[in-house]
Amino acid sequence: MAVPLTQLGRSGLRVSRLCLGTMNFGVHTEQADAFAIMDAALEAGINFFDTADVYGWKTGEGVTERLLGEYFALGGGRRERVVLATKAFGKMGNGPLTDWPNTNLLSALHIRRACDASLQRMKTDYIDLYQMHHVDRNTPWDEIWEAYEVLRQQGKILYAGSSNFAAWHIVQGQETARRRNFMGLVSEQSKYSLLQREIEMEVGPACEAYGIGVIPWSPLASGALAGIMGNQEGLRRHEPWSEKVKEKHGDQLTRWESLCQELGEEPGNVALAWTLTRSFVTAPIIGPRTMEQLKGAIRSTEIDLSVETLEKIDEIFPGFKTAPEQYAW
């Protein structure tokens, strides 16, 4: 069964309901394994790949983007089959530019340089979805959108997206874009999972109102929802992080894993399936380090959660009403 497609927000762009996150590639996943995972993802119908210039975590080197460039250079229609999303914002200066200004944030200067560098690293002449990795409160929206308009006119980018924005940032950006007769944002990447549902108050409704697709990152809460109480293979069970999660959410996670066991499904797959039931969600980002993890994530698109099951999930992980009802009355 192929992973189904949907529209990216209000755009005409069709993307898979799972987005392949590449943050582990070149860090925890070697190049050959990463290539095999990407090939398998394409064969399964996952056409939406997400990366960022800072991934690889070696300042200024763009490790993961370079790996993607090598992958696309293999040919075989790989680049043409991928809706390619990357991000700019983080510090990218190295060598003599390590502490030099204008090597991060969202000035027109950095946006231009960052885009050109990403294109070069990924061996492509355009980026499908160019995302702001974080909000830059010190750069005017008119400057940001002018820089994006120039890139679009040059054919270097097609769509604009944001990541880690508050609802009012999204509104501010969209209203400025409207005044400029520019399409503005078509997507927002937000941290969203059963353990972190805060965007249900404002970000989700704002995105839905503006036709912006939400792309949840960390939908498994860094692995906590994938069976951490049962110490399943591949989880960070030896890190202090996991002990803190167990201490804070142990009762919830135990109930969660019991429910998934009743359903006969792996907890991580059910957690992904749950995000797909949210009306504002386009595609959760999956970050498989192994082929087995990719296959498990694909299984999530086949899981049908009943109304009764969704109610049980809400009992374990209570969500939020929209604002201001959540806190006003």
C-alpha atoms as one frame of an Amber mdcrd trajectory, in Angstrom:
protein
   0.000   0.000   0.000   1.455   3.358  -1.081   1.560   6.226   1.376  -1.405
   8.486   0.448  -1.029  12.029  -0.872  -2.567  15.317   0.197  -2.262  19.016
  -0.660   0.373  21.104   1.122  -1.861  23.668   2.791  -3.858  25.693   0.276
  -1.244  25.183  -2.445  -1.630  22.931  -5.441   1.451  20.958  -4.404   0.764
  17.285  -3.678   2.850  15.728  -0.939   2.842  12.414   0.885   1.142  12.194
   4.272   4.503  11.328   5.791   7.492  13.625   5.437  10.931  12.010   5.479
  13.118  13.918   7.908  16.830  13.645   7.145  18.344  15.037  10.350  19.936
  11.681  11.219  21.588  11.294   7.808  25.322  11.812   7.925  25.237  11.787
  11.740  23.586   8.603  13.040  22.950   7.031   9.630  25.799   6.379   7.202
  25.521   7.502   3.590  24.866   4.049   2.098  22.086   3.362   4.598  20.620
   6.833   4.090  20.536   6.284   0.321  18.755   2.950   0.804  16.196   4.533
   3.145  15.487   7.346   0.673  15.079   4.890  -2.209  12.695   2.785  -0.112
  10.746   5.891   0.906  10.261   6.899  -2.724   9.149   3.387  -3.639   6.594
   3.536  -0.817   5.187   6.801  -2.178   6.899   9.205   0.242   7.788  12.130
  -2.017   8.295  14.809   0.679  11.850  15.149   2.079  12.809  17.692   4.749
  16.264  18.926   5.702  18.047  22.089   6.896  21.364  23.757   6.193  22.494
  23.248   9.805  21.811  19.491   9.905  24.950  17.512  10.538  25.761  19.918
  13.335  29.187  20.924  12.026  28.842  24.676  11.783  28.832  25.911   8.225
  29.407  22.522   6.589  25.855  21.539   5.640  26.619  17.846   6.165  23.129
  16.489   5.497  22.447  18.772   2.525  25.713  17.558   0.956  24.605  13.957
   1.457  21.323  14.758  -0.292  23.294  16.318  -3.132  25.224  13.087  -3.604
  21.962  11.176  -3.568  20.352  13.357  -6.232  23.534  13.099  -8.333  22.841
   9.354  -8.692  20.130  10.318 -11.175  17.309   7.959 -11.965  14.737  10.713
 -11.443  15.540  10.957  -7.753  15.522  14.755  -7.600  12.469  15.016  -9.855
  10.470  12.664  -7.630  11.200  14.604  -4.437   9.393  17.637  -3.044  12.499
  19.095  -1.438  12.228  21.224   1.689  15.138  22.870   3.468  15.562  25.665
   5.986  17.649  28.742   6.716  18.227  30.674   9.932  20.945  28.938  11.916
  24.578  30.006  12.059  26.464  28.856   8.952  29.722  30.796   9.133  32.892
  28.746   9.574  36.599  29.228   9.032  37.326  32.986   8.827  33.562  33.642
   9.020  32.963  31.714  12.254  32.162  34.811  14.302  31.300  37.116  11.393
  27.899  38.871  11.288  25.156  38.108   8.757  25.861  34.373   8.635  22.548
  33.550  10.329  19.009  34.886  10.968  16.730  36.218   8.204  18.250  39.363
   6.743  17.921  39.658   2.975  21.683  39.194   2.777  21.695  35.930   4.707
  18.615  34.555   2.938  20.289  35.106  -0.437  23.597  33.571   0.608  21.977
  30.684   2.464  19.771  29.752  -0.476  22.644  29.781  -2.958  24.769  27.667
  -0.604  21.980  25.117  -0.121  21.450  24.839  -3.863  25.144  24.209  -4.386
  25.373  21.594  -1.645  22.281  19.713  -2.817  23.302  19.851  -6.501  19.962
  21.248  -7.591  18.835  24.480  -9.207  15.665  24.968  -7.149  14.160  24.278
  -3.727  10.489  23.337  -3.611   9.815  24.576  -0.067  12.188  27.110   1.492
  11.505  27.416   5.202  12.473  29.887   7.909  13.865  27.675  10.666  12.863
  30.146  13.378  11.337  33.608  13.675  13.695  36.604  13.375  12.018  39.329
  15.418  14.562  41.944  14.348  14.063  41.683  10.595  10.978  43.385   9.102
   8.546  41.161   7.263   8.767  43.371   4.176  12.505  42.647   3.971  11.981
  38.910   4.386   9.256  38.733   1.773  11.179  40.873  -0.699  14.101  38.454
  -0.403  11.746  35.509  -0.964  10.101  37.241  -3.922  13.483  37.736  -5.579
  14.398  34.075  -5.062  11.071  33.019  -6.519  11.480  35.298  -9.532  14.917
  33.800 -10.071  13.390  30.312 -10.020  15.457  29.259  -7.007  12.483  28.556
  -4.717   8.820  27.754  -5.306   7.062  27.906  -1.928   7.696  29.522   1.463
   7.339  27.868   4.845   8.006  28.616   8.500   9.110  26.602  11.495   8.675
  27.181  15.224   6.464  30.251  14.728   3.857  31.481  17.180   0.372  32.098
  15.828   0.850  35.865  15.876   4.063  35.512  13.839   2.082  33.578  11.241
  -0.672  36.191  11.147   1.864  39.009  10.905   3.678  37.276   8.056   0.545
  36.443   6.110  -0.970  39.893   6.379   2.281  41.452   5.172   2.385  38.997
   2.276  -1.226  39.856   1.423  -0.343  43.549   1.150   2.485  42.632  -1.210
   0.249  40.380  -3.336   2.541  37.490  -2.389   1.353  33.996  -1.511   3.273
  33.910   1.754   3.462  30.769   3.859   2.060  27.413   2.764   3.422  25.410
   5.690   4.504  25.625   9.328   6.691  23.100  11.130   5.690  22.896  14.768
   6.700  20.625  17.613   3.572  18.548  18.104   2.864  15.185  19.685   0.549
  13.590  22.224   2.922  14.847  24.922   3.039  18.396  23.543  -0.327  19.532
  22.228  -0.077  23.267  22.928  -0.339  24.282  19.268  -3.982  23.194  19.386
  -4.728  26.485  21.172  -3.563  28.975  18.526  -1.009  27.813  15.952  -3.171
  25.014  14.542  -6.332  27.141  14.209  -4.342  30.047  12.701  -2.785  27.739
  10.127  -6.135  26.219   9.280  -7.677  29.674   8.833  -4.894  30.777   6.475
  -4.626  27.516   4.558  -1.193  26.678   5.948  -0.344  23.005   6.337   1.192
  21.971   9.659   4.175  19.619   9.464   4.688  18.255  12.996   8.254  17.627
  14.069   9.106  15.222  16.882   5.679  13.516  16.597   7.007  10.683  18.772
   8.258  13.123  21.438  11.887  12.132  20.837  10.948   8.459  21.104   8.941
   8.664  24.327   5.765   7.598  22.506   7.471   4.704  20.740   7.477   2.356
  23.718   9.966   3.784  26.171   8.392   2.068  29.184   8.865  -1.292  27.500
  12.489  -0.445  26.676  12.067  -1.255  23.006  15.145  -1.419  20.840  16.337
   1.844  19.354  15.134   4.132  22.125  17.425   6.333  24.168  16.759   4.313
  27.311  20.243   4.763  28.759  20.215   8.558  28.605  19.256  10.804  31.526
  16.606  12.190  29.172  14.615   8.954  29.204  14.643   8.769  32.988  13.254
  12.296  33.231  10.486  11.444  30.773   9.583   8.316  32.710   9.525  10.252
  35.959   7.263  12.966  34.559   5.005  10.950  32.250   5.465   7.351  33.383
   1.824   6.739  34.335   0.565   8.179  31.058   3.080   6.248  28.974   2.287
   2.974  30.733  -1.424   3.447  29.973  -0.515   4.448  26.420   1.513   1.336
  25.763  -1.228  -0.852  27.246  -3.766   0.716  24.877  -1.478   0.128  21.884
  -1.019  -3.460  22.966  -4.815  -3.870  22.982  -4.865  -2.466  19.448  -2.140
  -4.879  18.387   0.024  -2.065  17.058   3.421  -0.594  17.901   3.103   2.569
  20.034   5.155   4.724  17.686   2.983   3.800  14.714  -0.196   4.608  16.646
   1.255   7.970  17.701   1.910   8.842  14.060  -1.538   7.618  13.055  -3.026
   9.917  15.697  -1.303  13.004  14.230  -2.821  12.135  10.863  -6.312  12.494
  12.371  -5.708  16.178  13.210  -7.489  18.463  10.737  -4.632  20.979  10.451
  -1.859  18.388   9.946  -0.458  17.790   6.475   2.332  15.315   7.217   4.261
  14.438  10.375   8.029  14.294   9.973   9.491  10.847  10.447  13.218  10.531
  11.142  14.159   6.898  10.601  17.730   5.892  11.381  17.144   2.393  10.027
  15.091   0.677   7.335  13.040  -1.067  10.022  12.012   2.286  11.495  10.944
   3.483   8.051   8.743   0.420   7.535   7.130   0.957  10.931   6.360   4.585
  10.147   4.750   3.622   6.833   2.487   1.241   8.750   0.982   4.261  10.532
  -0.843   5.355   7.366  -2.766   2.079   7.383  -3.995   2.336  11.000  -7.600
   3.461  11.356  -8.317   4.851  14.820 -11.946   4.614  15.895 -13.801   7.384
  17.708 -13.703   5.238  20.839  -9.930   4.829  20.581  -9.420   8.553  20.013
 -11.460   9.255  23.139  -9.289   6.852  25.123  -6.161   8.593  23.810  -7.551
  11.966  24.902  -8.151  10.550  28.367  -4.484   9.574  28.598  -3.115  12.724
  26.958  -5.639  15.548  27.386  -5.492  18.110  24.615  -6.267  21.816  24.490
  -9.302  23.815  23.505  -8.742  26.684  21.111  -7.879  30.054  22.614  -9.331
  31.936  24.406 -11.721  29.194  25.630  -8.773  27.160  26.947  -7.907  29.757
  29.546 -10.763  32.303  29.604 -13.731  30.142  30.615
